[in-house]
Structure formats: structure tokens, C-alpha cells
């Protein structure tokens, strides 16, 4: 273990503890994490008050309904062209009552992330969540982090801003590790074990993955998620990102972070301690439990999610990861160890390749083949080079353009540079 300060996510530290009801800002409110967080808040009005919402702008009816039910102060949308429809939907619900403040544009979520509140839940999907993450940390808010990409692409930037324990992870795996780590000290930890469902293609060889379809990849056996995250679970890129995230959150070296396949998704992750004990955190697959940890820690929210019926027989299985069929975890370890802009290149290239696959322009196995090529072309950062937000943005722009070029080449088409 390193001698660096306490981890970003430290269950022994209740960052800025506040008794009573907590004011919460929800970023990505119309997505899967956001809608479940709002459900949790509405069921626990004595614990949480949502003061602001942000969303991309594609579901303005739902966003307006959320704002009205929660009586928020501010609503933010990334798409400025969504404002007229949003205002119309709000007026239909509010009638003669004053409307909430409406913010629009690419920086709108960043603005509300720094607003007056106790906790910011970042449920945005993709690396566009980096700026809001930095804004929340800079403003001194507790950050309930579901947007793993912001930590992965901006690791050093996030670590430079976050106080020990200021981040509470919301990913089911990292919330599990967070809870299990509360049982010991950092010196007691031998290994983190991150579980993976194996996705819809568990047990298939690489050759058998060549012809899988969009519909096949979106049919996740245990979790209901958005299309990008679901495809990332099918390629196990999601698990590779989680390995990097675990390294950054808990300050555990990569060689002490293991991935194991657990199809039932009951055990969300485990911590192996130096005395040989392993602590596992287990619940039925339901994201409301991790969200409740993110919003409520160090208190637990009663009945946040379903519990097991221990009177019913069940079987829990664990299998080693097939690294040949699913090379994404190994590649993620590699870019995590490289550091600098390498994780940003990995993530951006993958996002472009997933888009190409969902659009039918790239085969399933072409996702990781293309990402691997982009990462190799990018190379290793110069030793000792400090990372800046501009560096991340430029690396992502290059990686996206290069991934599009390679995907188009594989499909026998061409793209305009900068398109």
C-alpha cells in the first residue's frame, strides 16, 4: 500500500457530516441513475430535498415532471434548443405558480454542480461529467459519484481537488467495496475483488462473438441500463473502467485488484484482508441501494432496496475471467498504469466505437480491436507531465477522430477529418 493521504472514497470519514435533511443536486436526472435517485428522495422527504436537476434535454416532459414534483429551484439542460419545449412543459404543470430557474448550454450542469447544497449526485454518462465533478469538489460538496468516466479521464485532476472521503461511490461495485472496507484499515487490505456478471456473452469464445447483433448486446441478463453502459458490460469495458476507478478511489495498486465473473450479480464486490478473511457485500441487483449509500452515508436509508429472502434456496457461482475473449480489462489496466491522457483516450475511443456498433457500422469484436489500435497509436505520456483539463479534451478529440477513421476504414467508408 502507498503512503499517500487517505483515499478519495474512505468509509471511515464522514465528509462534512450534516444531521437532518440534506439538500441534493441530481445531474443526469432523466437517466437510469437519476430517476432512481429521485424515487429514493421522494420516498424519503425527511432525509433528502432535491434542489436542482440537470439533464441532456432529450426528455423535457419527464424533466419538467421531476422539477414540479420536487419543487426544485433550478433546472438545467445541455441542449439550448430544448428550452422552449421545457418552458412549455413547466408552464403546463406549474400553471400560475412561479417557474424554477432554467439554465441551458454545455456548462449548465457544471453551474448547478457548484450550487448551494450538501451532496451532488453525478449520474451523467460519459466524460462530459468531468467538469461538473470538478465543480462540485471545488465548491466543497460531497460528491456521490456514478459518473465513473470523470474520475477515469481526469484522475489526477480529481485527486488534486478532493478531500479524503469527499467522494462516495455510487457504482454498485465500488459502493460494495466502500462498505466492505469499513471493516478494516487500509493496512489490513490484501486485495480488492471486483465482480462482473459476464454480460450476455459469458462463456462465448472470441470467434463466437464476431456475429453478435445490437439486440444481442443490449440484452443484459441482470441489469437494466442505458445502451452505452449495457454494451460496455457486454464487452466488459465497464469492468475495465471499474478497475481503474477502484485504483483511484481506494489507492490500491492494480496488481491487487482482481476481476471475477459472478453471473447472478448478487455479490457486488469483495475485499480480501491480510488475515485470509474475505468480506462480500450482497443484495439483489438494484441500484437504489448504492444510490442510498451515496446520498446518505454514514447513515443508511431504511428499505432503500429489496433484501434477500433467505428462506428461498439459491445458487451463487464464481468463474475466472476469460481474458482472450474479453481483453478489455487487461487493456484498461495497461492504460491505468500509463496514466496521463491514456485513460481518456481509451474511454473516448470506446465511446465512439460503441456508437459505431449500435449504428451497425462496426462489428462487436471491432470495438475492442479499434480501441486497442487507438491506444497503441497514442502511446505513453512523457514521465512527470502534469495533466490539465485541456490535455484531456485534446486527447479525447484526437481519440474520437481516430476511432471514427479506423471504424470507417473497417466498414469500407470514409469520414471527414474533424467530423
matplotlib code that plots the C-alpha trace (Angstrom):
import matplotlib.pyplot as plt

x = [0.0, 1.2, 1.9, -0.3, -3.2, -6.4, -8.3, -10.8, -13.6, -12.9, -15.8, -14.1, -14.5, -18.0, -17.1, -18.8, -21.5, -24.8, -27.7, -31.2, -32.4, -29.8, -30.1, -29.2, -28.4, -29.1, -27.1, -28.5, -31.9, -33.8, -31.3, -31.4, -29.4, -31.2, -34.7, -33.9, -32.3, -35.4, -37.6, -35.5, -35.7, -39.5, -39.8, -37.6, -38.6, -37.4, -33.9, -33.4, -34.6, -33.6, -32.9, -31.7, -31.8, -29.8, -30.3, -29.2, -32.6, -34.0, -36.8, -38.1, -41.6, -40.0, -37.6, -40.5, -42.5, -39.5, -39.0, -42.6, -42.9, -39.6, -40.2, -36.6, -35.0, -33.2, -33.5, -30.6, -30.4, -27.3, -29.3, -30.3, -32.8, -34.7, -35.5, -38.8, -40.3, -39.0, -40.6, -43.9, -43.9, -43.2, -45.9, -48.4, -47.6, -47.0, -49.9, -49.8, -47.0, -43.5, -41.3, -37.9, -34.8, -33.9, -30.3, -29.1, -25.9, -22.9, -21.9, -25.3, -24.7, -21.3, -23.1, -25.7, -23.0, -21.4, -24.8, -25.6, -26.3, -24.9, -24.5, -24.1, -25.1, -23.3, -25.3, -24.2, -23.0, -19.6, -16.6, -18.7, -19.3, -15.7, -16.4, -19.4, -17.3, -14.5, -17.0, -18.7, -15.4, -14.1, -17.3, -16.8, -19.8, -20.0, -19.9, -22.0, -20.2, -22.0, -20.1, -17.0, -15.7, -14.9, -12.6, -11.0, -10.2, -9.3, -7.8, -5.0, -7.3, -9.9, -7.4, -5.8, -9.2, -10.9, -10.5, -10.2, -13.6, -15.3, -16.3, -18.9, -19.1, -22.4, -21.4, -22.7, -19.2, -17.5, -20.3, -19.8, -16.0, -16.7, -18.9, -16.6, -13.6, -15.3, -14.5, -10.7, -7.8, -6.0, -3.0, -5.4, -6.3, -4.7, -6.9, -10.0, -12.2, -14.5, -17.3, -18.7, -21.9, -20.1, -22.8, -24.9, -21.9, -20.4, -18.9, -18.6, -15.2, -13.9, -14.8, -18.4, -18.6, -17.9, -21.5, -23.4, -26.0, -27.0, -30.1, -27.9, -25.6, -28.4, -30.0, -28.2, -29.1, -29.4, -29.2, -31.5, -29.2, -28.7, -27.4, -23.8, -23.3, -25.1, -22.7, -19.8, -21.0, -21.2, -17.5, -16.5, -15.1, -17.3, -15.3, -12.0, -13.1, -14.2, -10.7, -9.2, -11.8, -11.1, -7.4, -8.1, -10.8, -9.1, -5.4, -4.8, -2.2, -3.5, -1.9, -4.1, -7.4, -8.9, -12.0, -14.1, -17.3, -20.4, -23.4, -26.1, -24.9, -25.8, -22.3, -21.4, -17.7, -15.4, -12.4, -9.8, -7.9, -4.4, -5.7, -7.4, -10.9, -13.0, -15.9, -18.6, -21.4, -24.5, -28.0, -30.4, -29.5, -31.0, -29.2, -31.3, -29.1, -25.8, -27.6, -28.8, -25.2, -24.1, -26.7, -27.0, -23.6, -22.7, -26.4, -28.3, -31.7, -34.2, -35.8, -33.8, -33.8, -35.1, -33.3, -32.8, -35.4, -33.0, -35.8, -35.5, -32.8, -30.4, -27.0, -24.2, -21.4, -18.0, -15.8, -12.4, -12.4, -11.8, -9.1, -8.8, -12.5, -12.7, -9.3, -10.8, -9.9, -6.3, -6.2, -7.8, -5.1, -2.5, -3.9, -4.4, -0.8, 0.3, -1.7, -1.8, -4.2, -4.1, -7.3, -9.1, -8.0, -9.2, -12.6, -13.2, -12.2, -14.6, -17.5, -17.0, -16.7, -19.9, -21.8, -20.5, -21.5, -25.0, -25.4, -24.4, -21.0, -18.7, -18.8, -18.9, -15.3, -14.3, -15.0, -12.0, -9.8, -10.2, -9.8, -6.6, -5.2, -6.1, -4.4, -1.3, -1.0, -1.4, 1.5, 2.7, 2.7, 6.0, 7.1, 6.3, 4.0, 1.2, -2.3, -4.7, -8.3, -7.1, -4.9, -7.9, -10.1, -7.4, -6.6, -10.3, -10.8, -7.9, -9.0, -12.6, -11.5, -9.0, -11.5, -14.1, -11.4, -10.5, -14.1, -14.9, -11.9, -13.1, -16.5, -15.1, -16.3, -14.6, -15.1, -14.1, -11.3, -12.9, -16.4]
y = [0.0, 3.5, 6.2, 8.7, 10.5, 8.8, 7.5, 9.7, 7.3, 6.4, 4.9, 5.8, 9.5, 11.1, 14.1, 17.3, 15.4, 17.2, 16.0, 16.3, 16.7, 17.0, 19.2, 17.3, 18.2, 15.5, 15.6, 13.3, 13.3, 11.7, 8.8, 5.5, 6.6, 10.0, 8.6, 6.0, 8.7, 10.8, 7.9, 7.4, 11.1, 11.2, 8.2, 9.8, 13.5, 13.7, 12.8, 14.4, 17.6, 17.8, 21.5, 21.3, 19.0, 18.7, 16.6, 16.5, 17.8, 14.9, 14.1, 17.5, 16.2, 13.9, 16.7, 19.1, 16.5, 15.8, 19.6, 20.0, 17.0, 18.0, 21.8, 22.4, 25.9, 25.2, 23.1, 22.8, 21.3, 20.9, 21.4, 25.1, 24.1, 22.2, 25.3, 26.3, 22.9, 22.7, 26.0, 25.0, 21.7, 23.5, 26.1, 23.3, 21.8, 25.0, 27.0, 30.4, 29.5, 30.8, 28.6, 27.3, 29.0, 27.4, 27.2, 25.9, 25.1, 22.8, 24.4, 24.3, 21.1, 22.5, 25.5, 23.6, 21.2, 24.2, 25.5, 25.6, 22.0, 19.2, 16.5, 16.4, 13.1, 13.0, 10.5, 11.8, 9.2, 9.8, 12.0, 15.2, 14.6, 15.7, 19.5, 19.0, 16.6, 19.2, 22.0, 20.0, 19.2, 22.7, 24.0, 21.6, 19.4, 15.8, 14.0, 10.9, 9.6, 7.4, 9.1, 6.9, 8.4, 11.7, 10.1, 7.8, 10.5, 13.2, 11.1, 13.4, 16.5, 14.9, 13.7, 17.2, 18.7, 16.0, 16.0, 12.5, 10.9, 13.6, 11.2, 8.5, 5.9, 5.0, 2.2, -1.0, -2.5, 0.5, 1.0, -2.6, -2.1, 1.0, -0.8, -3.8, -1.6, -0.1, -3.4, -2.8, -0.4, 0.2, -1.8, -4.8, -5.0, -7.6, -7.5, -5.9, -8.4, -6.7, -8.9, -9.0, -10.6, -11.6, -9.9, -11.6, -13.3, -15.1, -18.4, -17.5, -17.6, -14.7, -16.4, -16.8, -13.1, -12.0, -12.0, -10.8, -8.1, -4.9, -6.6, -9.4, -6.9, -4.9, -8.0, -7.8, -10.8, -9.0, -5.2, -2.6, 0.2, 2.7, 1.4, 2.6, 1.1, -2.1, -2.5, -1.7, -4.5, -6.9, -6.1, -5.9, -2.4, -1.3, -3.7, -2.4, 1.2, 0.0, -1.5, 2.0, 3.6, 1.3, 2.0, 5.8, 5.7, 3.4, 3.9, 0.1, -1.0, -2.6, -5.9, -6.1, -5.6, -8.8, -9.3, -12.4, -13.4, -13.8, -14.3, -13.8, -10.3, -10.9, -10.2, -6.8, -6.9, -8.2, -7.2, -9.8, -8.9, -10.0, -12.5, -14.5, -13.2, -12.0, -9.7, -9.6, -7.1, -8.7, -7.6, -8.4, -6.4, -3.0, 0.4, 2.1, 0.5, 2.1, 5.4, 5.4, 4.9, 7.7, 10.1, 9.1, 7.9, 7.4, 6.8, 4.0, 4.6, 2.0, -0.1, 1.7, -1.5, -5.1, -7.6, -11.3, -13.9, -16.3, -18.9, -19.5, -21.7, -20.0, -20.8, -18.3, -19.0, -17.5, -18.1, -16.7, -14.0, -15.2, -12.6, -13.9, -13.4, -10.2, -8.3, -5.1, -5.5, -6.1, -3.1, -0.9, -2.0, -1.0, 2.5, 2.9, 2.2, 4.5, 7.3, 10.8, 11.1, 7.3, 6.6, 9.5, 8.1, 4.6, 5.9, 8.3, 5.7, 3.2, 5.6, 6.3, 2.6, 1.7, 4.4, 2.8, -0.7, 0.5, 2.2, -1.0, 0.4, -1.8, -5.5, -6.3, -7.6, -4.5, -2.3, -3.6, -4.1, -0.4, 0.8, -1.2, 0.3, 3.9, 3.3, 1.9, 4.9, 7.3, 5.8, 6.6, 10.1, 11.8, 11.0, 13.7, 15.6, 17.3, 16.7, 19.6, 19.7, 21.0, 17.9, 15.7, 17.5, 17.4, 13.8, 12.9, 14.9, 13.1, 9.7, 10.2, 11.3, 8.5, 5.9, 7.1, 6.9, 3.3, 2.3, 3.8, 2.0, -1.3, -0.6, 0.4, 4.0, 7.3, 10.2, 13.8, 14.7, 16.7, 15.4]
z = [0.0, -0.7, 2.0, 0.2, 2.0, 2.8, -0.3, -2.1, -1.0, 2.6, 4.6, 7.9, 7.1, 7.0, 4.9, 6.1, 8.1, 8.4, 10.5, 9.3, 5.8, 3.1, 0.0, -3.1, -6.7, -9.3, -12.5, -15.3, -13.7, -16.6, -16.9, -15.1, -12.0, -11.9, -12.0, -9.3, -7.1, -7.4, -6.5, -3.4, -2.5, -2.9, -0.7, 2.0, 2.1, 5.7, 4.6, 1.2, -0.6, -4.3, -5.1, -8.7, -11.7, -14.9, -18.0, -21.6, -22.8, -24.8, -22.3, -21.4, -20.4, -17.7, -16.6, -16.1, -14.2, -11.9, -11.3, -10.4, -8.1, -6.3, -6.4, -7.3, -7.5, -10.8, -13.9, -16.3, -19.8, -22.0, -25.2, -25.7, -28.4, -25.7, -23.6, -25.4, -25.0, -21.4, -20.5, -22.2, -20.2, -17.0, -17.6, -18.2, -14.8, -12.7, -14.0, -12.4, -10.0, -10.5, -12.6, -11.5, -12.9, -16.2, -17.3, -20.7, -22.6, -22.2, -18.9, -17.3, -15.3, -14.1, -12.8, -10.8, -9.5, -7.7, -6.3, -2.6, -1.4, 0.7, -1.9, -5.7, -7.4, -10.7, -12.8, -16.2, -18.7, -20.3, -19.9, -20.2, -16.5, -15.7, -15.4, -13.1, -10.9, -10.6, -9.9, -7.1, -5.5, -5.8, -4.1, -1.2, -1.9, -1.0, -4.4, -4.9, -8.0, -10.5, -13.5, -13.4, -16.6, -15.0, -12.4, -15.0, -17.6, -15.0, -12.2, -11.2, -11.5, -9.3, -6.8, -6.5, -5.6, -3.5, 0.3, 1.8, 2.0, -0.1, -2.8, -2.1, -4.9, -6.5, -8.8, -7.3, -7.3, -5.7, -3.2, -2.2, -1.8, 0.2, 2.6, 3.0, 3.5, 6.6, 8.4, 8.4, 7.9, 4.7, 6.0, 6.5, 2.8, 0.7, -2.4, -3.9, -5.9, -8.4, -9.6, -13.2, -14.4, -17.5, -19.6, -22.2, -23.8, -20.9, -22.0, -25.6, -27.4, -29.4, -32.6, -31.4, -30.7, -34.2, -35.4, -32.3, -33.0, -31.4, -29.9, -28.5, -26.8, -25.3, -23.7, -20.3, -18.1, -14.8, -15.1, -16.8, -18.0, -20.9, -24.2, -23.9, -20.4, -21.5, -24.5, -22.2, -19.9, -22.9, -23.9, -20.2, -20.9, -18.0, -15.8, -17.0, -16.2, -12.8, -12.2, -12.9, -10.7, -7.8, -8.1, -7.9, -5.3, -2.8, -3.6, -4.2, -6.7, -9.9, -9.1, -6.0, -7.9, -9.4, -11.5, -11.1, -13.0, -10.9, -13.2, -10.5, -9.7, -6.0, -4.7, -5.9, -4.9, -2.1, 0.0, 0.9, 4.1, 5.2, 7.7, 4.9, 5.6, 2.6, 3.1, 0.4, 0.1, -1.3, -2.3, -5.1, -8.3, -7.6, -8.0, -5.3, -2.6, -3.9, -4.6, -1.0, 0.2, -2.0, -0.7, 2.9, 4.2, 7.0, 7.7, 6.0, 4.4, 5.6, 2.9, 0.2, -1.9, -1.6, 0.6, 0.1, 1.1, 2.9, 3.2, -0.5, -1.9, -4.4, -6.1, -6.3, -8.9, -9.5, -12.5, -13.7, -16.3, -20.0, -20.9, -24.5, -25.4, -23.3, -23.5, -22.3, -18.6, -19.4, -21.7, -19.0, -16.5, -19.1, -19.7, -16.0, -15.3, -18.2, -16.7, -18.1, -21.0, -21.8, -19.9, -21.6, -25.0, -24.0, -22.9, -25.8, -28.4, -26.8, -26.8, -30.5, -31.2, -29.2, -31.2, -34.4, -33.3, -32.2, -35.6, -37.4, -38.7, -36.7, -35.6, -31.9, -31.8, -33.8, -30.7, -28.7, -31.8, -32.7, -29.2, -28.8, -32.0, -30.9, -27.5, -29.2, -31.5, -28.7, -26.8, -23.3, -21.8, -21.0, -17.4, -14.9, -17.3, -15.3, -16.5, -17.4, -18.5, -21.9, -22.2, -21.5, -24.0, -26.8, -26.2, -26.4, -29.5, -31.2, -30.0, -31.2, -34.6, -34.9, -33.8, -36.3, -39.1, -38.1, -37.8, -41.2, -42.7, -41.3, -42.8, -46.2, -45.9, -45.2, -42.8, -42.9, -40.6, -37.7, -38.5]

ax = plt.figure().add_subplot(projection="3d")
ax.plot(x, y, z, "-o")
ax.set_aspect("equal")
plt.show()
